[in-house]
Structures are given as C-alpha cells and as structure tokens.
Amino acid sequence: MLLMALVDARDARAIDAPVNDYPTVARADYIFGCMAANGQTRLALERCSCSIDVIASVLPYAEYEEAETIMSVRQRGGENAAMFISMPLMREKVARLKRAQVEGELRCF
C-alpha cells in the first residue's frame, strides 16, 4: 500500500514537471559555444546553463533545431544560402531563436 502511494506521488510530480525535450548533446553544444564567447569560468558555465534552460522553456526543440540548421546553412554562403536568407519563413524561424536567446541573456547575464 505504501509503495503504491509513493509511485502515485512520483507520477503526479512527473506530470507537473515541464517536458525536457532538448537532448543533452544540444544543451552541451550550446553551453560549449556560449562559454567560448563568454569565458571559460565557473560563472560563465552557470550563466550559459541558465541561458539554454530559458531558451528551452520558450522554444520547442524542433524549432530550435530548425533555426540552428538555417543559421548554419546561411554561414556557408553560396547559392543555397540565398534561399535561407531571403525567405520570410526562414527569417522568422531564426528571429524566434534570437528572441529566445535574448530572453536567456536578460535573465541569466
């Protein structure tokens, strides 16, 4: 009976907890890049970790991944990049990611 109550309580907390749909490697990659830009210190680690947590709270991972891919293609340049720069839908996907990043910076830095 006690075991059932504990399992039910754990399940109730799991339902209330936010879904963590960002893979660990995506979070680590973001933190790695953020620390490269902001210093290799413990404080930078904490701030960069906070920042990706904020981004994850406002932007689903699928949208984050799309925007990161678009930005990566843009950086390569060439004919294919022009489509990713000029299309309004692509610009809006990147703009949503940038707004989430700004939110992370405002809350964490």
Buried (B, 14 or more C-beta within 10 A) or exposed (E): EEEEEEEEEEEEEEEEEEEEEBEEEBBEEBBEEBBEEBEEEEEBBEBBBBBBBBBBEBBEBEBBBBBBEBBEBBEEEEEEBEEBEEEEEBEEBBEBBEEBBEBBBEEBE
